[in-house]
Each structure stands twice: as C-alpha cells, then as structure tokens.
Amino acid sequence: MSVALRPHFKAHKSIELARLQVEAGAVGLTVATAAEAMALIDAGIDDVLVANQIVQEAQIEKLAAASGAARIRTLVDDPTNLQSIGAIARSTGGEIGVLIEIDTGLGRCGTRSLEQARELALLALDLDGIRLDGASTYEGHCARIRNPEERSARTTEAIDEMARTVEALRAEDIDLPVVSAGATSTHLITGNHPRVTEIQPGSYLLMDLLKRSLVSDFQVALTVAGTVISRQGDRCVLDCGLKAISSRQEPSLLCDNLGTVASVDEEHLRFDARGPAPQIDQRVRVLPGHAPLTINLYDRFHVVSEEMVIHEWPVASRR
C-alpha cells in the first residue's frame, strides 16, 4: 500500500498512543467528535479529521478558533451546515477544511447522488473560511462481513462508487486531492484501491475479539483485569460484568486458556474453569469483545511490560 495512515482516535482515546502513531508515520488522526479533536489539538497534534458532521455552533466555533494551530477537516453532506461552518470560520478569522461525505451503502450520513456532491463541492469552493480538501466514505456495512471474499467484493464495490463520484467531479475541474476511507477489517482492500489517498483504521492498534474474528493481521493488546470473587467447584465468578467489559457483538474470552465464559451480567462474569480453578482474589485477564466501548468505561490505561505496570495513561474525551 502507498496510502497515508490517519488512524481513528475514538478506538483508543489515548493521547500517548496518538503521539506514538504520529511518530511512527501517521499523517494525523481521525476523530468522531469535536471534543476529541480539541483534546488532540491541545496536546499538540496538528492534523485532525473529524469524520463526522459538526452542526452545533459552539463546537464549530471551537474548531474554527483552533484552526490557526492545526489543520482541521470535517465531513459535510448538507449545504446549510456547510454555510454555517463557513460563516463561523470567517467570524473567527479561521479556515476549516471539508471533505464531501459520500454514502456508499451504509445508509447513515453522506450524499446520495452525484448532484448532491457537486452542489456541496461548488458551494465549498465559493465560501470564504472553507477549504475544499476532498471526499470521504465509511464502508462500515462491509467491515463486519465474516466471509473474506464477500467482504472484499462488497468493499471494492463501495470504494468504486465513491471513486466514480470523485472522478466525475475532477472531470469538471473540481479538485479533490484527499480521498479518505477504510476500517481495520478493510484496510488492505481500501488501502490498495487506486483512488484512495488515506485510510482511517482505528481498532488495529489494540484490537478486540470482534476485529480478531475478521482479520488476523494484528495482535490483541487490550485486556481487562478481573478478580475471582466466588468459586463453587469449577464455576468461578469475576467482578467484571457489562459495566466493565463491552461484549457487543462478540463475547468476552478469558486469557491463558483458563475456561469458558458462561454468562456476563451487570457486575459479574461467570465462567467454567478449564483445569485447576483459580483461587479467590486471583486476578484473571479478560479479552473484551469490543475494545472502543470497553475503553470508554475507564479513566486510564495501565501499560504492562513483563507483568509490571510501567505507565498509567489517561483515557481522553470520555462522554
């Protein structure tokens, strides 16, 4: 792949990890909210894409005011929102870059036709305070397809659709230098598409059981520490339930082949031990089914090397 990497901050919400990603060659970070963008900018990250529609005036004002310290981009799919961004940016003396979001099948945000995309692009070129930087899509409807061949075919179809819109606009002398897309489970497909210039995977850095079930390129680095609080024969109970571990779409798994998870309640995780049952008060590491929602439950990471905690890193921009 020869595309740029713009990893998604929402997956880990760690300023320290974001800095390491930039030091390793990432061109900047992708975020989901204005609050995440401001957290990165305040920490000195100077190239941020808000991969979302920002419509509240107070949030636009913050981004516009910060645009002198960082290159800020956001997605747009509505003319009124685009005009508001331009007006606020002008009032603060700032400039905000925009990417035209193109819906390629997810059915969430994004323009639904070439005509809509053209209208937005022409408006962006006409507005002071706005910098038209390119186009973006999120092929999220493809990212969780289990069958690799089907995932590849559907992803290629989605990115081809965005590429057709981009090429049609370029044929009308509308320059769209940035074409941004991609997810962890589609990074090789999207990243090898000839029209894509940057990809936005997020979960690859720490991974979870859901992403590991889709791609094997990356190792799971995130675990949650639970404590055995009850043991009746082979049935053990940990103190980390749904309020501590997100099991969205994929069940949690015990590390070190300790046993099989039987159920997860609000405050408890029950499992049947495989081999000698762990003792009361023993720590057990659990792999979360879904990392981003699990991380959002905590205030900090404990960074462990050779069973020793070597750093404590705050989790930023929790809602």
N, C-alpha and C positions, 0 to 999 in steps of 0.2 A: 504494500500500500504506500502511496505517496501523499496521502491526505494529511491535513493538520489534525491534531487531537485537542478537543476542547471538552474535557471531562465534566460530568454533571456533579455539581457540589451537593445537590439535595440528597444524593445517595449516602454521603458520609458526614456532611455538615461539620467538617473539621478544618480550621484554618491551617493547622500544621500540615495536614495531608494535602491541602490545596497548594501550599507552598512547595511541598516536595514534588507534586505533579508538574508545577511550572518549572522547577529546577531540572526536572527530568525531560523537559522539552515541550510540554503543553503550551499552546499559544495563548491560552487564557482559560477561564472557567465558564461553565454554563450554570445558571441558577433557575429556580422556579418562581421566586418571589423577589420583590423589591428589598425586603428586609435581608434576604441572603446576599443580594448584590451589595448592599451597603456594608454588611459585615466584611465582605471580601475587600471592598474598596478601602474601608477604614484600616484594614490590615496591610494595605499596600499592593494588592493585586490590581493591576491597572488595565485589564482587558476582560470585560464581563458581558456575556449574553444572557439576557432574561428571556428564557424560552417560554414565554407566556404573554398574555395580553395584560398590560398595566393600564387601568382605566381610572383609578381613584386619583383625584387632583393632588392630594398630599404626597402620594407615592411618586407621581410623575415629577413633582417639584423637587423631591429629594434626589432623584436620578439626574434631573437637569442640573441641579446645583453641583452635583458631583462630577459632571461630565468634563469639567476642566482638569480634573485629577486622573481621569481614567477614560478609556474608550468604552462607551456603554452602548449596547444594542438591545432592542426589544422586538418582539414579534407584533405584527399588526394584521388584522383581517377586516377592519372596519374604517370607513372614511372619517366618520365623526371622531372616533378615538384618535386617528392619525392627526386630524386638525387640532385636537386638544393638546396632544403631545407637542406639536409644533408651536402652538401659542404659548404654552408654559415654558418651553425651552427658550423661545425668543425673549420672554419676560425676564428670564434669569441670565440671559446672555450665554446660554449653553447650547449644545448641539447633541442630539440623540440620534444614533444610527438605528435604522429599522430594517428588518427582514420581512418580506411578504410571506406570511404563513400560508401554505398550500395544503389543503386536506387531500390526502391520497388514499382514504378509505377508513381511517379511524373514526370519523364521524364526530369529532369533538370540535376544536377550533380550526380556523383556516378557511381560505377562499375555496369556493366550489366550482369556479369556472375561470377560463382564460380572461373573460371580460372583467370579472371582479379583480383579478390580479392586475390587469392592465390599468384599470381605474385607480387602484391604490398606488401603483408604481408611478404613474404620471402625476398624481397628486403629491406624492412624496418629493418628486423632482421639483415641484413648483413651490414647496413650502420652505421658508427660512426656518432654521432651527432643526431641520430634519436632514439626515444624510441617508440616502438610499444605498444600502450596502449589499443587498442580495435577497435570497429566498431560503425558506426552511420548511421542512416537514418532519413529522414524527410518525414512523411506520409502526406504531405501537400495536396495531391489530395483527401484525406479522410476528412481533418479537417473542410471543409466547406459544407459537405453534411448535408442537413437540417434534413432528416429523421434519428432519433437516432438509430433505428435498423440497417438501411443500413450503417450508419457511423461506428457503432460498428463492423459489419461484415467485411466491407472493411478495417478498421484499423487493425483488428485481422489478416486478410489475409496478409496485408503488413508487419506487425511485424513478423508473422510466416515465411515469405520469408527471412527476414534478419536473423532470428534465425536459419534457415536451413543452411545458409552460415556460420554463426558463429560456429555452431556445427560441420559442415564438416571440418572447419579449425582446430578446437580444437581436432578433431579426428586424425589430422595429427601432433599433438603436437605443434600447433601454438597457443600460449596463447593470448587470447583477454579478459582481465579482465573487461574492460568497454564496456557496450553496451548501447548506448545513443540514445534517440529518444523523440518524444512527442511534443504536442502542447496543448494550453489551452482547446480546444474543444475535445481533445482525451486523456487528461491526465489520466482519470480513466481507460480507456481501455488499453493504452500503459503502464501505471504505474502498472497495475496488471498482465502484461504478465510475465511469469516466467523467461524469458531470459533477460529482460531489467533491467539494474542496475541504470540508472538515466534518468530523464525526463527534458525537456527544455521548459516548457511553459513560455510565456512572457506577454501576454495581460491580464492574470488573475488579475494582481495587480491593474491596473487602469480600465480595461475593456472599452468597447465601445458598440455601438448598434449592430454591426455585431456579436461580440462574445456573447453578451447577447441573441441574437436570436438563438444561438446554444446551450449554456449551461446557467443554472441558478444558478450555484454554487457560483458565485461571484457578488458583487455589483459594479455598475458603480461609480467610484470615480473621474472621469475627466470631467470637463465641460469647455466650452469657454464662456467668458463674452462678450456679445454683447450689443450695445446701440441702443435704438429706435431713429432713425433719421428722420422718416416720419410716418405720420398716416393719412389715408384717410378712415374714417368710421372704419370698422373692419379690413381693410388691413393695416398692420404695416410693416415697413422695418427696419431691423437691419444693422449695419455697419460691419458684419462679413460674408463674402461670401466664395468662394472656396479658396481664398488666406489666409483665416483664419481658415477654417474648412475643413478637408478632408471628403467627403461624398462617398468615394469609396465603391461601392457595397451595401451600406446601407444608406438611407437618414438620415439627422440630425433630432433631435427631441428637442422641447422646454421643459424645466423643468417646474414643478409646474402646468402642465396642462393648460398652457397659450393659446395654439392654435395649429393649424396645419400648418406645413411648406408647402408653395405653390411652391416655387422655390428657387434655390440658384444660384446666378451669381458670377462674379469675386469678386465684392466688397459688394454685398448686399444679404441678406436673407429675403425673403418676406414670411409673414405668416398671416393667418386669425385668429384674436383673438377669443378665446372662453370665453365668459363673458365680463366684462368691459375691454376695450382695454388699454394696458399700455400707460403711458404718454411719450411725447417727452423727451429724455435724461434719460429715465428709463433704468436700467440695466436688462438684461434678460440672464439667463443661458441656454446654448445650449449643448446638448449631441452630441458629434461627432459620425459619422457613423464608422470612422476608426481612432483609437487613435494614433498608431505609426506615420502615415503620418501627423496627426494634430500636434503632439508634435514637429516634426521636423521643423515646421514653426516658432517656438518660441525660444526666448533666455532663458526663465526662467519659472518655475512654481511659482504660488502664492499659498501657502499652507494655507487653510482656516479652522478655527475652530469657530463655533458659530458666523458665519458671520464676523469674524475678520481675517485679514491676519496675521499669526504668523510666517511664514518663506517665504523667497524667495530662491528657489533652481535653480541653473543654469542647462540648458539643455546642455549636453556634446556631443562632436563629431558630431556636425551638419555638413552636407555636403553643 
